[in-house]
Amino acid sequence: MPKNPRKLSLVTFKLPDPKLKNKYPFHPGQVLVYLGEIPNMKGHCVVADIQNGKIQTGFHIENFCEASEEDI
C-alpha cells in the first residue's frame, strides 16, 4: 500500500483511468501542493495548484504522489 504524500509536499496527479480525464480539474503529471487529508473524509485530500493558487478538495489521495526533482 503506497504511503500518503507528506503535508505541504509537491505532488503530481496520476489519472486513475483515461476514460475519466474530463472528470478532473487536473491533467496527468500536473504539479500541486498537497495540503493534507480531510479528517472527516478518510482517503480524500486537499491540494492547491501551484500556478494559480486554486484549492481543490475531495479527491482520492491515491491519485497523487510526491513529485520527483524531474517533475518540478
Predicted model as a PDB file, atoms N, CA, C, CB and O in Angstrom, pLDDT in the B-factor column:
MODEL        1                                                                  
ATOM      1  N   MET A   1       0.838  -1.174   0.000  1.00 59.00           N  
ATOM      2  CA  MET A   1       0.000   0.000   0.000  1.00 59.00           C  
ATOM      3  C   MET A   1       0.889   1.246   0.000  1.00 59.00           C  
ATOM      4  CB  MET A   1      -0.957  -0.007   1.217  1.00 59.00           C  
ATOM      5  O   MET A   1       1.717   1.410   0.897  1.00 59.00           O  
ATOM      6  N   PRO A   2       0.729   2.134  -1.004  1.00 68.00           N  
ATOM      7  CA  PRO A   2       1.579   3.322  -1.042  1.00 68.00           C  
ATOM      8  C   PRO A   2       1.266   4.268   0.107  1.00 68.00           C  
ATOM      9  CB  PRO A   2       1.415   4.047  -2.372  1.00 68.00           C  
ATOM     10  O   PRO A   2       0.119   4.389   0.538  1.00 68.00           O  
ATOM     11  N   LYS A   3       2.312   4.939   0.600  1.00 86.00           N  
ATOM     12  CA  LYS A   3       2.067   5.867   1.709  1.00 86.00           C  
ATOM     13  C   LYS A   3       1.585   7.202   1.168  1.00 86.00           C  
ATOM     14  CB  LYS A   3       3.344   6.061   2.563  1.00 86.00           C  
ATOM     15  O   LYS A   3       1.848   7.559   0.020  1.00 86.00           O  
ATOM     16  N   ASN A   4       0.882   7.924   2.010  1.00 93.00           N  
ATOM     17  CA  ASN A   4       0.357   9.231   1.631  1.00 93.00           C  
ATOM     18  C   ASN A   4       1.497  10.222   1.472  1.00 93.00           C  
ATOM     19  CB  ASN A   4      -0.656   9.738   2.674  1.00 93.00           C  
ATOM     20  O   ASN A   4       2.528  10.092   2.132  1.00 93.00           O  
ATOM     21  N   PRO A   5       1.323  11.217   0.598  1.00 97.00           N  
ATOM     22  CA  PRO A   5       2.331  12.270   0.497  1.00 97.00           C  
ATOM     23  C   PRO A   5       2.448  13.021   1.819  1.00 97.00           C  
ATOM     24  CB  PRO A   5       1.985  13.246  -0.645  1.00 97.00           C  
ATOM     25  O   PRO A   5       1.517  13.038   2.624  1.00 97.00           O  
ATOM     26  N   ARG A   6       3.595  13.634   2.026  1.00 97.00           N  
ATOM     27  CA  ARG A   6       3.784  14.449   3.219  1.00 97.00           C  
ATOM     28  C   ARG A   6       3.055  15.784   3.037  1.00 97.00           C  
ATOM     29  CB  ARG A   6       5.301  14.678   3.503  1.00 97.00           C  
ATOM     30  O   ARG A   6       2.976  16.314   1.929  1.00 97.00           O  
ATOM     31  N   LYS A   7       2.524  16.314   4.140  1.00 97.00           N  
ATOM     32  CA  LYS A   7       1.845  17.615   4.082  1.00 97.00           C  
ATOM     33  C   LYS A   7       2.795  18.666   3.535  1.00 97.00           C  
ATOM     34  CB  LYS A   7       1.324  18.034   5.480  1.00 97.00           C  
ATOM     35  O   LYS A   7       3.977  18.693   3.878  1.00 97.00           O  
ATOM     36  N   LEU A   8       2.270  19.518   2.691  1.00 97.00           N  
ATOM     37  CA  LEU A   8       2.966  20.625   2.057  1.00 97.00           C  
ATOM     38  C   LEU A   8       4.034  20.189   1.053  1.00 97.00           C  
ATOM     39  CB  LEU A   8       3.593  21.478   3.105  1.00 97.00           C  
ATOM     40  O   LEU A   8       4.856  21.000   0.626  1.00 97.00           O  
ATOM     41  N   SER A   9       4.021  18.914   0.680  1.00 98.00           N  
ATOM     42  CA  SER A   9       4.961  18.465  -0.353  1.00 98.00           C  
ATOM     43  C   SER A   9       4.363  18.734  -1.726  1.00 98.00           C  
ATOM     44  CB  SER A   9       5.296  16.953  -0.187  1.00 98.00           C  
ATOM     45  O   SER A   9       3.146  18.837  -1.880  1.00 98.00           O  
ATOM     46  N   LEU A  10       5.239  18.847  -2.724  1.00 98.00           N  
ATOM     47  CA  LEU A  10       4.775  18.954  -4.099  1.00 98.00           C  
ATOM     48  C   LEU A  10       4.427  17.551  -4.574  1.00 98.00           C  
ATOM     49  CB  LEU A  10       5.853  19.623  -5.024  1.00 98.00           C  
ATOM     50  O   LEU A  10       5.180  16.604  -4.349  1.00 98.00           O  
ATOM     51  N   VAL A  11       3.294  17.427  -5.224  1.00 98.00           N  
ATOM     52  CA  VAL A  11       2.827  16.132  -5.715  1.00 98.00           C  
ATOM     53  C   VAL A  11       2.474  16.254  -7.198  1.00 98.00           C  
ATOM     54  CB  VAL A  11       1.597  15.633  -4.894  1.00 98.00           C  
ATOM     55  O   VAL A  11       2.272  17.351  -7.719  1.00 98.00           O  
ATOM     56  N   THR A  12       2.407  15.112  -7.855  1.00 97.00           N  
ATOM     57  CA  THR A  12       1.911  15.076  -9.225  1.00 97.00           C  
ATOM     58  C   THR A  12       0.617  14.286  -9.246  1.00 97.00           C  
ATOM     59  CB  THR A  12       2.958  14.455 -10.193  1.00 97.00           C  
ATOM     60  O   THR A  12       0.407  13.379  -8.441  1.00 97.00           O  
ATOM     61  N   PHE A  13      -0.243  14.648 -10.178  1.00 97.00           N  
ATOM     62  CA  PHE A  13      -1.535  13.984 -10.329  1.00 97.00           C  
ATOM     63  C   PHE A  13      -1.379  12.773 -11.230  1.00 97.00           C  
ATOM     64  CB  PHE A  13      -2.594  14.953 -10.900  1.00 97.00           C  
ATOM     65  O   PHE A  13      -0.768  12.852 -12.295  1.00 97.00           O  
ATOM     66  N   LYS A  14      -1.946  11.633 -10.787  1.00 96.00           N  
ATOM     67  CA  LYS A  14      -1.963  10.401 -11.575  1.00 96.00           C  
ATOM     68  C   LYS A  14      -3.408  10.115 -11.970  1.00 96.00           C  
ATOM     69  CB  LYS A  14      -1.343   9.197 -10.776  1.00 96.00           C  
ATOM     70  O   LYS A  14      -4.245   9.847 -11.108  1.00 96.00           O  
ATOM     71  N   LEU A  15      -3.699  10.169 -13.241  1.00 95.00           N  
ATOM     72  CA  LEU A  15      -5.057   9.895 -13.730  1.00 95.00           C  
ATOM     73  C   LEU A  15      -5.366   8.417 -13.516  1.00 95.00           C  
ATOM     74  CB  LEU A  15      -5.206  10.282 -15.242  1.00 95.00           C  
ATOM     75  O   LEU A  15      -4.653   7.562 -14.043  1.00 95.00           O  
ATOM     76  N   PRO A  16      -6.424   8.093 -12.747  1.00 93.00           N  
ATOM     77  CA  PRO A  16      -6.706   6.695 -12.435  1.00 93.00           C  
ATOM     78  C   PRO A  16      -7.205   5.888 -13.637  1.00 93.00           C  
ATOM     79  CB  PRO A  16      -7.723   6.625 -11.333  1.00 93.00           C  
ATOM     80  O   PRO A  16      -6.978   4.680 -13.704  1.00 93.00           O  
ATOM     81  N   ASP A  17      -7.875   6.538 -14.578  1.00 94.00           N  
ATOM     82  CA  ASP A  17      -8.428   5.848 -15.741  1.00 94.00           C  
ATOM     83  C   ASP A  17      -8.549   6.863 -16.873  1.00 94.00           C  
ATOM     84  CB  ASP A  17      -9.820   5.191 -15.413  1.00 94.00           C  
ATOM     85  O   ASP A  17      -9.180   7.903 -16.687  1.00 94.00           O  
ATOM     86  N   PRO A  18      -7.960   6.593 -18.048  1.00 92.00           N  
ATOM     87  CA  PRO A  18      -8.024   7.564 -19.154  1.00 92.00           C  
ATOM     88  C   PRO A  18      -9.444   7.981 -19.530  1.00 92.00           C  
ATOM     89  CB  PRO A  18      -7.349   6.989 -20.367  1.00 92.00           C  
ATOM     90  O   PRO A  18      -9.651   9.087 -20.030  1.00 92.00           O  
ATOM     91  N   LYS A  19     -10.414   7.115 -19.297  1.00 94.00           N  
ATOM     92  CA  LYS A  19     -11.803   7.443 -19.618  1.00 94.00           C  
ATOM     93  C   LYS A  19     -12.355   8.555 -18.726  1.00 94.00           C  
ATOM     94  CB  LYS A  19     -12.673   6.202 -19.487  1.00 94.00           C  
ATOM     95  O   LYS A  19     -13.379   9.160 -19.046  1.00 94.00           O  
ATOM     96  N   LEU A  20     -11.677   8.824 -17.608  1.00 91.00           N  
ATOM     97  CA  LEU A  20     -12.162   9.816 -16.642  1.00 91.00           C  
ATOM     98  C   LEU A  20     -11.463  11.165 -16.765  1.00 91.00           C  
ATOM     99  CB  LEU A  20     -11.984   9.291 -15.242  1.00 91.00           C  
ATOM    100  O   LEU A  20     -11.626  12.018 -15.893  1.00 91.00           O  
ATOM    101  N   LYS A  21     -10.685  11.378 -17.833  1.00 88.00           N  
ATOM    102  CA  LYS A  21      -9.874  12.596 -17.916  1.00 88.00           C  
ATOM    103  C   LYS A  21     -10.695  13.885 -17.861  1.00 88.00           C  
ATOM    104  CB  LYS A  21      -9.071  12.577 -19.185  1.00 88.00           C  
ATOM    105  O   LYS A  21     -10.182  14.908 -17.407  1.00 88.00           O  
ATOM    106  N   ASN A  22     -11.932  13.867 -18.301  1.00 91.00           N  
ATOM    107  CA  ASN A  22     -12.766  15.066 -18.257  1.00 91.00           C  
ATOM    108  C   ASN A  22     -13.461  15.264 -16.913  1.00 91.00           C  
ATOM    109  CB  ASN A  22     -13.797  15.006 -19.347  1.00 91.00           C  
ATOM    110  O   ASN A  22     -14.172  16.251 -16.725  1.00 91.00           O  
ATOM    111  N   LYS A  23     -13.265  14.345 -15.988  1.00 93.00           N  
ATOM    112  CA  LYS A  23     -13.902  14.428 -14.669  1.00 93.00           C  
ATOM    113  C   LYS A  23     -13.013  15.123 -13.633  1.00 93.00           C  
ATOM    114  CB  LYS A  23     -14.261  13.031 -14.180  1.00 93.00           C  
ATOM    115  O   LYS A  23     -13.454  15.385 -12.513  1.00 93.00           O  
ATOM    116  N   TYR A  24     -11.771  15.418 -14.002  1.00 95.00           N  
ATOM    117  CA  TYR A  24     -10.815  16.012 -13.069  1.00 95.00           C  
ATOM    118  C   TYR A  24     -10.390  17.394 -13.545  1.00 95.00           C  
ATOM    119  CB  TYR A  24      -9.586  15.106 -12.905  1.00 95.00           C  
ATOM    120  O   TYR A  24     -10.283  17.629 -14.748  1.00 95.00           O  
ATOM    121  N   PRO A  25     -10.146  18.313 -12.608  1.00 95.00           N  
ATOM    122  CA  PRO A  25      -9.655  19.639 -12.992  1.00 95.00           C  
ATOM    123  C   PRO A  25      -8.140  19.664 -13.193  1.00 95.00           C  
ATOM    124  CB  PRO A  25     -10.045  20.660 -11.938  1.00 95.00           C  
ATOM    125  O   PRO A  25      -7.556  20.734 -13.366  1.00 95.00           O  
ATOM    126  N   PHE A  26      -7.499  18.486 -13.170  1.00 95.00           N  
ATOM    127  CA  PHE A  26      -6.050  18.365 -13.301  1.00 95.00           C  
ATOM    128  C   PHE A  26      -5.716  17.593 -14.569  1.00 95.00           C  
ATOM    129  CB  PHE A  26      -5.438  17.668 -12.062  1.00 95.00           C  
ATOM    130  O   PHE A  26      -6.561  16.884 -15.115  1.00 95.00           O  
ATOM    131  N   HIS A  27      -4.483  17.734 -15.031  1.00 94.00           N  
ATOM    132  CA  HIS A  27      -4.002  16.896 -16.125  1.00 94.00           C  
ATOM    133  C   HIS A  27      -2.915  15.982 -15.565  1.00 94.00           C  
ATOM    134  CB  HIS A  27      -3.461  17.764 -17.325  1.00 94.00           C  
ATOM    135  O   HIS A  27      -2.254  16.344 -14.591  1.00 94.00           O  
ATOM    136  N   PRO A  28      -2.716  14.807 -16.161  1.00 94.00           N  
ATOM    137  CA  PRO A  28      -1.697  13.885 -15.658  1.00 94.00           C  
ATOM    138  C   PRO A  28      -0.327  14.556 -15.582  1.00 94.00           C  
ATOM    139  CB  PRO A  28      -1.622  12.642 -16.548  1.00 94.00           C  
ATOM    140  O   PRO A  28       0.113  15.213 -16.525  1.00 94.00           O  
ATOM    141  N   GLY A  29       0.332  14.378 -14.449  1.00 94.00           N  
ATOM    142  CA  GLY A  29       1.658  14.942 -14.246  1.00 94.00           C  
ATOM    143  C   GLY A  29       1.655  16.365 -13.717  1.00 94.00           C  
ATOM    144  O   GLY A  29       2.717  16.911 -13.416  1.00 94.00           O  
ATOM    145  N   GLN A  30       0.487  16.975 -13.596  1.00 96.00           N  
ATOM    146  CA  GLN A  30       0.407  18.342 -13.079  1.00 96.00           C  
ATOM    147  C   GLN A  30       0.957  18.393 -11.659  1.00 96.00           C  
ATOM    148  CB  GLN A  30      -1.052  18.860 -13.112  1.00 96.00           C  
ATOM    149  O   GLN A  30       0.672  17.511 -10.849  1.00 96.00           O  
ATOM    150  N   VAL A  31       1.740  19.416 -11.357  1.00 97.00           N  
ATOM    151  CA  VAL A  31       2.334  19.561 -10.030  1.00 97.00           C  
ATOM    152  C   VAL A  31       1.432  20.441  -9.173  1.00 97.00           C  
ATOM    153  CB  VAL A  31       3.767  20.162 -10.121  1.00 97.00           C  
ATOM    154  O   VAL A  31       1.006  21.521  -9.584  1.00 97.00           O  
ATOM    155  N   LEU A  32       1.152  19.941  -7.959  1.00 98.00           N  
ATOM    156  CA  LEU A  32       0.300  20.636  -6.994  1.00 98.00           C  
ATOM    157  C   LEU A  32       0.954  20.565  -5.622  1.00 98.00           C  
ATOM    158  CB  LEU A  32      -1.132  20.020  -6.958  1.00 98.00           C  
ATOM    159  O   LEU A  32       1.909  19.814  -5.424  1.00 98.00           O  
ATOM    160  N   VAL A  33       0.443  21.346  -4.677  1.00 98.00           N  
ATOM    161  CA  VAL A  33       0.887  21.263  -3.289  1.00 98.00           C  
ATOM    162  C   VAL A  33      -0.142  20.429  -2.531  1.00 98.00           C  
ATOM    163  CB  VAL A  33       1.057  22.696  -2.645  1.00 98.00           C  
ATOM    164  O   VAL A  33      -1.337  20.721  -2.564  1.00 98.00           O  
ATOM    165  N   TYR A  34       0.331  19.398  -1.856  1.00 98.00           N  
ATOM    166  CA  TYR A  34      -0.537  18.531  -1.057  1.00 98.00           C  
ATOM    167  C   TYR A  34      -0.732  19.179   0.307  1.00 98.00           C  
ATOM    168  CB  TYR A  34       0.065  17.088  -0.915  1.00 98.00           C  
ATOM    169  O   TYR A  34       0.225  19.326   1.067  1.00 98.00           O  
ATOM    170  N   LEU A  35      -1.963  19.565   0.621  1.00 98.00           N  
ATOM    171  CA  LEU A  35      -2.248  20.236   1.885  1.00 98.00           C  
ATOM    172  C   LEU A  35      -2.656  19.269   2.988  1.00 98.00           C  
ATOM    173  CB  LEU A  35      -3.334  21.257   1.686  1.00 98.00           C  
ATOM    174  O   LEU A  35      -2.620  19.628   4.165  1.00 98.00           O  
ATOM    175  N   GLY A  36      -3.041  18.054   2.629  1.00 97.00           N  
ATOM    176  CA  GLY A  36      -3.337  17.053   3.635  1.00 97.00           C  
ATOM    177  C   GLY A  36      -4.650  16.334   3.429  1.00 97.00           C  
ATOM    178  O   GLY A  36      -5.459  16.692   2.572  1.00 97.00           O  
ATOM    179  N   GLU A  37      -4.839  15.300   4.246  1.00 97.00           N  
ATOM    180  CA  GLU A  37      -6.070  14.504   4.213  1.00 97.00           C  
ATOM    181  C   GLU A  37      -7.169  15.244   4.961  1.00 97.00           C  
ATOM    182  CB  GLU A  37      -5.842  13.093   4.830  1.00 97.00           C  
ATOM    183  O   GLU A  37      -6.908  15.924   5.954  1.00 97.00           O  
ATOM    184  N   ILE A  38      -8.377  15.110   4.487  1.00 98.00           N  
ATOM    185  CA  ILE A  38      -9.538  15.697   5.156  1.00 98.00           C  
ATOM    186  C   ILE A  38      -9.917  14.750   6.300  1.00 98.00           C  
ATOM    187  CB  ILE A  38     -10.754  15.916   4.147  1.00 98.00           C  
ATOM    188  O   ILE A  38     -10.307  13.613   6.037  1.00 98.00           O  
ATOM    189  N   PRO A  39      -9.813  15.188   7.561  1.00 97.00           N  
ATOM    190  CA  PRO A  39     -10.006  14.289   8.696  1.00 97.00           C  
ATOM    191  C   PRO A  39     -11.341  13.544   8.714  1.00 97.00           C  
ATOM    192  CB  PRO A  39      -9.877  15.062   9.946  1.00 97.00           C  
ATOM    193  O   PRO A  39     -11.374  12.368   9.075  1.00 97.00           O  
ATOM    194  N   ASN A  40     -12.427  14.187   8.339  1.00 97.00           N  
ATOM    195  CA  ASN A  40     -13.722  13.512   8.391  1.00 97.00           C  
ATOM    196  C   ASN A  40     -14.179  13.046   7.001  1.00 97.00           C  
ATOM    197  CB  ASN A  40     -14.772  14.443   8.999  1.00 97.00           C  
ATOM    198  O   ASN A  40     -15.372  12.878   6.747  1.00 97.00           O  
ATOM    199  N   MET A  41     -13.208  12.844   6.119  1.00 97.00           N  
ATOM    200  CA  MET A  41     -13.479  12.308   4.783  1.00 97.00           C  
ATOM    201  C   MET A  41     -12.296  11.419   4.410  1.00 97.00           C  
ATOM    202  CB  MET A  41     -13.697  13.464   3.716  1.00 97.00           C  
ATOM    203  O   MET A  41     -11.571  11.689   3.453  1.00 97.00           O  
ATOM    204  N   LYS A  42     -12.120  10.356   5.185  1.00 96.00           N  
ATOM    205  CA  LYS A  42     -10.969   9.458   5.076  1.00 96.00           C  
ATOM    206  C   LYS A  42     -10.654   9.098   3.626  1.00 96.00           C  
ATOM    207  CB  LYS A  42     -11.222   8.189   5.876  1.00 96.00           C  
ATOM    208  O   LYS A  42     -11.546   8.758   2.848  1.00 96.00           O  
ATOM    209  N   GLY A  43      -9.361   9.182   3.276  1.00 96.00           N  
ATOM    210  CA  GLY A  43      -8.917   8.807   1.939  1.00 96.00           C  
ATOM    211  C   GLY A  43      -9.021   9.920   0.907  1.00 96.00           C  
ATOM    212  O   GLY A  43      -8.679   9.721  -0.258  1.00 96.00           O  
ATOM    213  N   HIS A  44      -9.492  11.090   1.326  1.00 98.00           N  
ATOM    214  CA  HIS A  44      -9.645  12.233   0.426  1.00 98.00           C  
ATOM    215  C   HIS A  44      -8.777  13.392   0.928  1.00 98.00           C  
ATOM    216  CB  HIS A  44     -11.143  12.666   0.325  1.00 98.00           C  
ATOM    217  O   HIS A  44      -8.498  13.506   2.121  1.00 98.00           O  
ATOM    218  N   CYS A  45      -8.357  14.248  -0.010  1.00 98.00           N  
ATOM    219  CA  CYS A  45      -7.401  15.281   0.367  1.00 98.00           C  
ATOM    220  C   CYS A  45      -7.734  16.651  -0.209  1.00 98.00           C  
ATOM    221  CB  CYS A  45      -6.029  14.879  -0.072  1.00 98.00           C  
ATOM    222  O   CYS A  45      -8.688  16.834  -0.966  1.00 98.00           O  
ATOM    223  N   VAL A  46      -6.892  17.608   0.193  1.00 98.00           N  
ATOM    224  CA  VAL A  46      -6.949  18.977  -0.298  1.00 98.00           C  
ATOM    225  C   VAL A  46      -5.614  19.248  -0.989  1.00 98.00           C  
ATOM    226  CB  VAL A  46      -7.229  20.015   0.871  1.00 98.00           C  
ATOM    227  O   VAL A  46      -4.554  18.967  -0.429  1.00 98.00           O  
ATOM    228  N   VAL A  47      -5.664  19.794  -2.205  1.00 98.00           N  
ATOM    229  CA  VAL A  47      -4.456  20.161  -2.936  1.00 98.00           C  
ATOM    230  C   VAL A  47      -4.617  21.583  -3.475  1.00 98.00           C  
ATOM    231  CB  VAL A  47      -4.174  19.153  -4.095  1.00 98.00           C  
ATOM    232  O   VAL A  47      -5.734  22.076  -3.635  1.00 98.00           O  
ATOM    233  N   ALA A  48      -3.484  22.233  -3.751  1.00 98.00           N  
ATOM    234  CA  ALA A  48      -3.502  23.585  -4.311  1.00 98.00           C  
ATOM    235  C   ALA A  48      -2.671  23.611  -5.582  1.00 98.00           C  
ATOM    236  CB  ALA A  48      -2.970  24.624  -3.287  1.00 98.00           C  
ATOM    237  O   ALA A  48      -1.575  23.053  -5.624  1.00 98.00           O  
ATOM    238  N   ASP A  49      -3.183  24.249  -6.602  1.00 96.00           N  
ATOM    239  CA  ASP A  49      -2.488  24.412  -7.878  1.00 96.00           C  
ATOM    240  C   ASP A  49      -1.366  25.422  -7.685  1.00 96.00           C  
ATOM    241  CB  ASP A  49      -3.469  24.869  -9.009  1.00 96.00           C  
ATOM    242  O   ASP A  49      -1.619  26.529  -7.208  1.00 96.00           O  
ATOM    243  N   ILE A  50      -0.137  25.073  -8.042  1.00 95.00           N  
ATOM    244  CA  ILE A  50       0.986  25.992  -7.829  1.00 95.00           C  
ATOM    245  C   ILE A  50       1.008  27.120  -8.861  1.00 95.00           C  
ATOM    246  CB  ILE A  50       2.304  25.226  -7.875  1.00 95.00           C  
ATOM    247  O   ILE A  50       1.699  28.119  -8.664  1.00 95.00           O  
ATOM    248  N   GLN A  51       0.267  26.975  -9.950  1.00 94.00           N  
ATOM    249  CA  GLN A  51       0.238  28.025 -10.981  1.00 94.00           C  
ATOM    250  C   GLN A  51      -0.711  29.166 -10.621  1.00 94.00           C  
ATOM    251  CB  GLN A  51      -0.170  27.428 -12.324  1.00 94.00           C  
ATOM    252  O   GLN A  51      -0.383  30.339 -10.804  1.00 94.00           O  
ATOM    253  N   ASN A  52      -1.896  28.810 -10.105  1.00 95.00           N  
ATOM    254  CA  ASN A  52      -2.903  29.853  -9.857  1.00 95.00           C  
ATOM    255  C   ASN A  52      -3.394  29.911  -8.403  1.00 95.00           C  
ATOM    256  CB  ASN A  52      -4.085  29.633 -10.766  1.00 95.00           C  
ATOM    257  O   ASN A  52      -4.205  30.773  -8.066  1.00 95.00           O  
ATOM    258  N   GLY A  53      -2.918  29.012  -7.545  1.00 95.00           N  
ATOM    259  CA  GLY A  53      -3.301  29.019  -6.142  1.00 95.00           C  
ATOM    260  C   GLY A  53      -4.679  28.448  -5.850  1.00 95.00           C  
ATOM    261  O   GLY A  53      -5.107  28.428  -4.696  1.00 95.00           O  
ATOM    262  N   LYS A  54      -5.374  27.986  -6.870  1.00 97.00           N  
ATOM    263  CA  LYS A  54      -6.718  27.446  -6.673  1.00 97.00           C  
ATOM    264  C   LYS A  54      -6.657  26.180  -5.818  1.00 97.00           C  
ATOM    265  CB  LYS A  54      -7.391  27.147  -8.033  1.00 97.00           C  
ATOM    266  O   LYS A  54      -5.837  25.295  -6.062  1.00 97.00           O  
ATOM    267  N   ILE A  55      -7.523  26.105  -4.828  1.00 98.00           N  
ATOM    268  CA  ILE A  55      -7.576  24.955  -3.920  1.00 98.00           C  
ATOM    269  C   ILE A  55      -8.681  24.011  -4.377  1.00 98.00           C  
ATOM    270  CB  ILE A  55      -7.816  25.411  -2.445  1.00 98.00           C  
ATOM    271  O   ILE A  55      -9.795  24.437  -4.685  1.00 98.00           O  
ATOM    272  N   GLN A  56      -8.355  22.725  -4.415  1.00 97.00           N  
ATOM    273  CA  GLN A  56      -9.309  21.685  -4.805  1.00 97.00           C  
ATOM    274  C   GLN A  56      -9.445  20.701  -3.641  1.00 97.00           C  
ATOM    275  CB  GLN A  56      -8.848  20.947  -6.121  1.00 97.00           C  
ATOM    276  O   GLN A  56      -8.454  20.358  -2.996  1.00 97.00           O  
ATOM    277  N   THR A  57     -10.656  20.253  -3.377  1.00 97.00           N  
ATOM    278  CA  THR A  57     -10.898  19.356  -2.248  1.00 97.00           C  
ATOM    279  C   THR A  57     -11.655  18.113  -2.678  1.00 97.00           C  
ATOM    280  CB  THR A  57     -11.667  20.077  -1.152  1.00 97.00           C  
ATOM    281  O   THR A  57     -12.353  18.100  -3.693  1.00 97.00           O  
ATOM    282  N   GLY A  58     -11.497  17.063  -1.872  1.00 97.00           N  
ATOM    283  CA  GLY A  58     -12.299  15.859  -2.016  1.00 97.00           C  
ATOM    284  C   GLY A  58     -11.796  14.842  -3.022  1.00 97.00           C  
ATOM    285  O   GLY A  58     -12.560  13.975  -3.446  1.00 97.00           O  
ATOM    286  N   PHE A  59     -10.542  14.921  -3.412  1.00 97.00           N  
ATOM    287  CA  PHE A  59     -10.001  13.956  -4.372  1.00 97.00           C  
ATOM    288  C   PHE A  59      -9.283  12.828  -3.637  1.00 97.00           C  
ATOM    289  CB  PHE A  59      -9.038  14.651  -5.363  1.00 97.00           C  
ATOM    290  O   PHE A  59      -8.733  13.032  -2.554  1.00 97.00           O  
ATOM    291  N   HIS A  60      -9.292  11.638  -4.235  1.00 97.00           N  
ATOM    292  CA  HIS A  60      -8.653  10.484  -3.616  1.00 97.00           C  
ATOM    293  C   HIS A  60      -7.149  10.692  -3.503  1.00 97.00           C  
ATOM    294  CB  HIS A  60      -8.952   9.215  -4.414  1.00 97.00           C  
ATOM    295  O   HIS A  60      -6.488  11.093  -4.461  1.00 97.00           O  
ATOM    296  N   ILE A  61      -6.622  10.413  -2.321  1.00 97.00           N  
ATOM    297  CA  ILE A  61      -5.201  10.596  -2.054  1.00 97.00           C  
ATOM    298  C   ILE A  61      -4.352   9.734  -2.987  1.00 97.00           C  
ATOM    299  CB  ILE A  61      -4.888  10.261  -0.594  1.00 97.00           C  
ATOM    300  O   ILE A  61      -3.271  10.155  -3.400  1.00 97.00           O  
ATOM    301  N   GLU A  62      -4.822   8.546  -3.320  1.00 96.00           N  
ATOM    302  CA  GLU A  62      -4.002   7.648  -4.150  1.00 96.00           C  
ATOM    303  C   GLU A  62      -3.775   8.175  -5.566  1.00 96.00           C  
ATOM    304  CB  GLU A  62      -4.654   6.286  -4.226  1.00 96.00           C  
ATOM    305  O   GLU A  62      -2.978   7.610  -6.314  1.00 96.00           O  
ATOM    306  N   ASN A  63      -4.466   9.251  -5.938  1.00 97.00           N  
ATOM    307  CA  ASN A  63      -4.265   9.857  -7.259  1.00 97.00           C  
ATOM    308  C   ASN A  63      -3.127  10.877  -7.261  1.00 97.00           C  
ATOM    309  CB  ASN A  63      -5.550  10.526  -7.725  1.00 97.00           C  
ATOM    310  O   ASN A  63      -2.905  11.560  -8.261  1.00 97.00           O  
ATOM    311  N   PHE A  64      -2.406  10.980  -6.139  1.00 97.00           N  
ATOM    312  CA  PHE A  64      -1.303  11.929  -6.036  1.00 97.00           C  
ATOM    313  C   PHE A  64      -0.077  11.233  -5.452  1.00 97.00           C  
ATOM    314  CB  PHE A  64      -1.704  13.146  -5.169  1.00 97.00           C  
ATOM    315  O   PHE A  64      -0.186  10.439  -4.517  1.00 97.00           O  
ATOM    316  N   CYS A  65       1.082  11.539  -6.011  1.00 96.00           N  
ATOM    317  CA  CYS A  65       2.325  11.007  -5.437  1.00 96.00           C  
ATOM    318  C   CYS A  65       3.333  12.152  -5.364  1.00 96.00           C  
ATOM    319  CB  CYS A  65       2.891   9.802  -6.292  1.00 96.00           C  
ATOM    320  O   CYS A  65       3.292  13.092  -6.157  1.00 96.00           O  
ATOM    321  N   GLU A  66       4.233  12.047  -4.396  1.00 97.00           N  
ATOM    322  CA  GLU A  66       5.226  13.114  -4.239  1.00 97.00           C  
ATOM    323  C   GLU A  66       6.015  13.270  -5.529  1.00 97.00           C  
ATOM    324  CB  GLU A  66       6.180  12.816  -3.052  1.00 97.00           C  
ATOM    325  O   GLU A  66       6.411  12.290  -6.160  1.00 97.00           O  
ATOM    326  N   ALA A  67       6.233  14.518  -5.904  1.00 96.00           N  
ATOM    327  CA  ALA A  67       6.934  14.834  -7.144  1.00 96.00           C  
ATOM    328  C   ALA A  67       8.434  14.589  -6.985  1.00 96.00           C  
ATOM    329  CB  ALA A  67       6.670  16.295  -7.559  1.00 96.00           C  
ATOM    330  O   ALA A  67       9.011  14.813  -5.921  1.00 96.00           O  
ATOM    331  N   SER A  68       9.035  14.130  -8.056  1.00 93.00           N  
ATOM    332  CA  SER A  68      10.490  13.976  -8.070  1.00 93.00           C  
ATOM    333  C   SER A  68      11.103  15.287  -8.557  1.00 93.00           C  
ATOM    334  CB  SER A  68      10.931  12.772  -8.982  1.00 93.00           C  
ATOM    335  O   SER A  68      10.385  16.174  -9.019  1.00 93.00           O  
ATOM    336  N   GLU A  69      12.415  15.409  -8.456  1.00 92.00           N  
ATOM    337  CA  GLU A  69      13.076  16.623  -8.937  1.00 92.00           C  
ATOM    338  C   GLU A  69      12.837  16.832 -10.418  1.00 92.00           C  
ATOM    339  CB  GLU A  69      14.569  16.563  -8.659  1.00 92.00           C  
ATOM    340  O   GLU A  69      12.758  17.974 -10.873  1.00 92.00           O  
ATOM    341  N   GLU A  70      12.721  15.759 -11.178  1.00 91.00           N  
ATOM    342  CA  GLU A  70      12.470  15.849 -12.616  1.00 91.00           C  
ATOM    343  C   GLU A  70      11.059  16.386 -12.911  1.00 91.00           C  
ATOM    344  CB  GLU A  70      12.655  14.470 -13.267  1.00 91.00           C  
ATOM    345  O   GLU A  70      10.845  17.052 -13.924  1.00 91.00           O  
ATOM    346  N   ASP A  71      10.112  16.094 -12.028  1.00 88.00           N  
ATOM    347  CA  ASP A  71       8.728  16.557 -12.197  1.00 88.00           C  
ATOM    348  C   ASP A  71       8.603  18.067 -11.986  1.00 88.00           C  
ATOM    349  CB  ASP A  71       7.804  15.821 -11.224  1.00 88.00           C  
ATOM    350  O   ASP A  71       7.728  18.722 -12.552  1.00 88.00           O  
ATOM    351  N   ILE A  72       9.497  18.594 -11.161  1.00 87.00           N  
ATOM    352  CA  ILE A  72       9.419  20.005 -10.802  1.00 87.00           C  
ATOM    353  C   ILE A  72      10.229  20.763 -11.797  1.00 87.00           C  
ATOM    354  CB  ILE A  72       9.913  20.274  -9.361  1.00 87.00           C  
ATOM    355  O   ILE A  72      10.323  21.987 -11.712  1.00 87.00           O  
TER     356      ILE A  72                                                      
ENDMDL                                                                          
END                                                                             
